[in-house]
């Protein structure tokens, strides 16, 4: 009987919508934006949110805001962006892509501190050894959160103390999709 219950559940679950045909981006095409608004009014637009790491995948399994399973199939040589729109073939629906907000660690250095250039170079080397992706924007160094924030912060504070970095200020920021950052890996040891 337990096997039948599982079978009944799988038979009553909504089928996965498959989106393969790229139509454009709502911020770049007024026609695509109008079409999305029309499909939203008609209840035929599936809005999905994917992680930044999923943008380059060739096959993505996600779900709409209402729990409808959605599969996206695309070439790996292009990256999904906020506002991309694809269509499904079987049910004539649209799939509107959003990207999850990105949490990053921001490092600022007290300009009055007497950090020597060599200490900052050592910090960069230590971050590379951790394989923590980093990027610079102005005077702020941003780290992609590759593990839990508390562990990264504790490790970073220990590294800073060991190599003598003074005036290090650590904060966490949420970046919306239009403010998101692309990170470079610290350095390669042949992942």
TAHUNOR-V92764 format. One record per residue. N is the residue number from 1. RES is the residue in one letter. PHI is phi in whole degrees, -180 to 180 (999 if undefined). Layout:
n->{N	N}
res->{RES	RES}
phi->{PHI	PHI}
This chain:
n->{1	2	3	4	5	6	7	8	9	10	11	12	13	14	15	16	17	18	19	20	21	22	23	24	25	26	27	28	29	30	31	32	33	34	35	36	37	38	39	40	41	42	43	44	45	46	47	48	49	50	51	52	53	54	55	56	57	58	59	60	61	62	63	64	65	66	67	68	69	70	71	72	73	74	75	76	77	78	79	80	81	82	83	84	85	86	87	88	89	90	91	92	93	94	95	96	97	98	99	100	101	102	103	104	105	106	107	108	109	110	111	112	113	114	115	116	117	118	119	120	121	122	123	124	125	126	127	128	129	130	131	132	133	134	135	136	137	138	139	140	141	142	143	144	145	146	147	148	149	150	151	152	153	154	155	156	157	158	159	160	161	162	163	164	165	166	167	168	169	170	171	172	173	174	175	176	177	178	179	180	181	182	183	184	185	186	187	188	189	190	191}
res->{X	X	X	X	X	X	X	X	X	X	X	X	X	X	X	X	X	X	X	X	X	X	X	X	X	X	X	X	X	X	X	X	X	X	X	X	X	X	X	X	X	X	X	X	X	X	X	X	X	X	X	X	X	X	X	X	X	X	X	X	X	X	X	X	X	X	X	X	X	X	X	X	X	X	X	X	X	X	X	X	X	X	X	X	X	X	X	X	X	X	X	X	X	X	X	X	X	X	X	X	X	X	X	X	X	X	X	X	X	X	X	X	X	X	X	X	X	X	X	X	X	X	X	X	X	X	X	X	X	X	X	X	X	X	X	X	X	X	X	X	X	X	X	X	X	X	X	X	X	X	X	X	X	X	X	X	X	X	X	X	X	X	X	X	X	X	X	X	X	X	X	X	X	X	X	X	X	X	X	X	X	X	X	X	X	X	X	X	X	X	X}
phi->{999	-62	-65	-65	-62	-62	-66	-61	-62	-69	-74	-90	-67	-64	-69	-75	-81	-111	-111	-129	-97	-80	-104	141	-126	-63	-84	-113	-138	-63	-64	-65	-62	-64	-64	-62	-60	-63	-66	-64	-61	-85	73	-115	-116	-96	-98	-122	-121	-119	-76	-59	-69	-84	-58	-97	-65	-79	-133	-128	-109	-141	-144	-75	-62	-107	92	-71	-63	-134	-108	-115	-120	-152	-71	-75	-82	-138	-108	-67	-126	-54	91	-67	-129	-125	-117	-97	-89	-78	-115	53	-112	-107	-119	-103	-95	-122	-105	-63	-63	-115	-97	-130	-97	-110	-111	-123	-119	-62	-67	-83	-71	-94	-71	-85	-55	-63	-67	-69	-64	-63	-62	-59	-64	-63	-65	-62	-65	-79	62	-92	-64	-130	-150	-114	-133	64	-94	-112	-100	-109	-116	-73	-78	-95	-149	-67	-60	-62	-65	-64	-64	-62	-64	-64	-64	-66	-61	-60	-66	-62	-96	82	-80	-107	68	-75	-116	-113	-140	-122	-131	-99	-112	-69	-55	-78	-114	-64	-119	-100	-110	-104	-65	-53	-167	-99	-120	70	-53}
